[in-house]
Amino acid sequence: MTKLTSFTLNGEFVSTKSALDLRLVDVLRCEFNLTGTKEGCGEGECGACMILLDGHPALSCLMLLGAAKDRDILTIEGLRATQGFAVLSQAFNDAGAVQCGFCTPGMIMTTYALLRDNPNPDDGAIRAAMAGNLCRCTGYSMIVEAVSLAVQRRGETW
Amino acid sequence: MVNSHNPYPATLREACMAKQKGAVPYAGGTDFMIRHAKALQTGQCPPFIFLNDLNELQGISNPDNTVRIGALATMAALSVNKEIPGLLSQACNCVGSPALRSAATLGGNICTASPAGDSLPPLYALGAQVEICSPAGRRLMPIRDFISGPGTTTLQSDELLSAVILPVNEFNEFYHHKVSPRVANAITKVSLAVAARIENKRIKKIRMAFGSVGPTIICCPQIEAACTGSSLSELLSAVPELKIMVEKTIKPIDDHRSTAQYRRSIAANLLADCIETFGNP
């Protein structure tokens, strides 16, 4: 018996026959070829697999495909088409917040949701929102600086 | 793996019957995915049921001087909810990281029954009851009877935890502190939750529960009895004796997260901090 799982992926309605007990991160990467979503720890600690699930940051390594049924999923590839992404990527670039880059897609997803809900976060609010995104290269000062830069530059972008 | 049942049960009854046949409930998934990680890799995962479509497990309501929290309420929702006691909100906001809190559910945290479960000390201190449903009906029991050991509960094979019921207005002062190696994504080394009714600077009623210092949450009836009726200034001068009582009540162990000795002294210091906080608002 094959079950079809349908959900919205980067604005498009999609369906898959894949087994419900696959991890969402694997389905996104291997079936939909959306390799911008990374797997770091695979245990929900590092945030490299961050997506937006119904608009909120979610860990795609800690989620089964079956739990994505009828939900709205945005990955870094979906965000890439927006003006907001342009602001965020330039801010991360200018602040030197990208070194190896592995954590960056997850960082950008979290930042996008943070600034949508809180347009003017202070350092404490930025650090609290980003607490589930780990970076092993830069230290966090440059990432916090990148988010602050995006706050100044975003205007009404999103 | 092919589920022989519908993985998306439409009713609680259908979910209970699938569970009786061996299906594992999936709510937020945050503990499920870790516990079954190896089995998922090898395709050996037991059949499961997704609970998220079940309206009966959702929502927060206020029947008769209580608050009823549906088992699927997430840690993120509880962190900002104003209808539930602030003690529970504060503890739910200490779980993991923001994305983890958006997924993790109160029912899941209870059924995982970890001695380090962050929602548990407040639930014990507040005198929470759990609502358990099965095809036969519903029953209520105190959470302290529901959790039977580290990782074990008295839930039967055809039962699901459907809600948590808390009294409201029974306490007017709260204290919560979680000690962990860092603020986010860290499992608790020691925690303390205290709910008290304080009138005219005197303790009318007090309930306290320690996390991560025993096989289950540790309640302290003797310390509560020693505090009840005392004025806050009497309590402040009794801190040295109360700290010794804490050290005798808790049952900490050495493990990869901390040592029994560290946990014992920190637990005692937390109660001292609580009393100082109540005494010097």
Contacts between the chains, C-beta under 8 A, distances in Angstrom:
chain1	res1	chain2	res2	distance
A	1	B	2	6.3
A	3	B	7	7.5
A	19	B	1	6.6
A	19	B	43	8.0
A	20	B	3	7.4
A	20	B	7	5.9
A	21	B	1	5.5
A	21	B	40	6.0
A	21	B	43	7.7
A	21	B	45	4.9
A	21	B	48	7.2
A	23	B	33	7.4
A	23	B	40	6.8
A	42	B	37	7.4
A	43	B	34	6.2
A	43	B	37	7.7
A	44	B	30	6.2
A	44	B	33	7.4
A	44	B	34	7.5
A	44	B	96	7.2
A	44	B	97	7.9
A	44	B	99	7.8
A	44	B	100	5.8
A	45	B	185	5.4
A	47	B	97	7.2
A	47	B	99	6.8
A	50	B	99	6.3
A	53	B	102	7.7
A	56	B	76	7.9
A	56	B	99	7.7
A	56	B	102	5.1
A	57	B	98	6.2
A	57	B	99	4.3
A	57	B	102	6.8
A	58	B	99	5.5
A	58	B	102	6.2
A	58	B	103	6.3
A	59	B	30	7.9
A	59	B	99	5.1
A	59	B	100	6.7
A	59	B	103	7.1
A	61	B	33	7.4
A	62	B	29	5.8
A	62	B	30	5.4
A	62	B	33	4.5
A	62	B	34	7.6
A	62	B	100	7.6
A	62	B	103	6.8
A	63	B	29	5.4
A	63	B	33	7.1
A	63	B	103	7.2
A	64	B	26	6.7
A	64	B	29	6.3
A	64	B	33	7.3
A	64	B	48	7.7
A	66	B	7	5.9
A	66	B	8	7.9
A	66	B	26	7.5
A	66	B	48	7.7
A	66	B	50	5.6
A	67	B	26	6.7
A	67	B	29	5.9
A	67	B	50	6.0
A	67	B	52	6.9
A	69	B	8	7.2
A	69	B	50	7.5
A	110	B	98	7.8
A	110	B	99	7.6
A	128	B	98	7.5
A	129	B	98	6.0
A	131	B	97	5.0
A	131	B	98	6.7
A	131	B	183	6.7
A	131	B	184	3.4
A	131	B	185	7.0
A	132	B	96	7.1
A	132	B	97	2.6
A	132	B	98	5.7
A	132	B	99	5.1
A	132	B	100	6.4
A	132	B	184	6.2
A	132	B	185	6.2
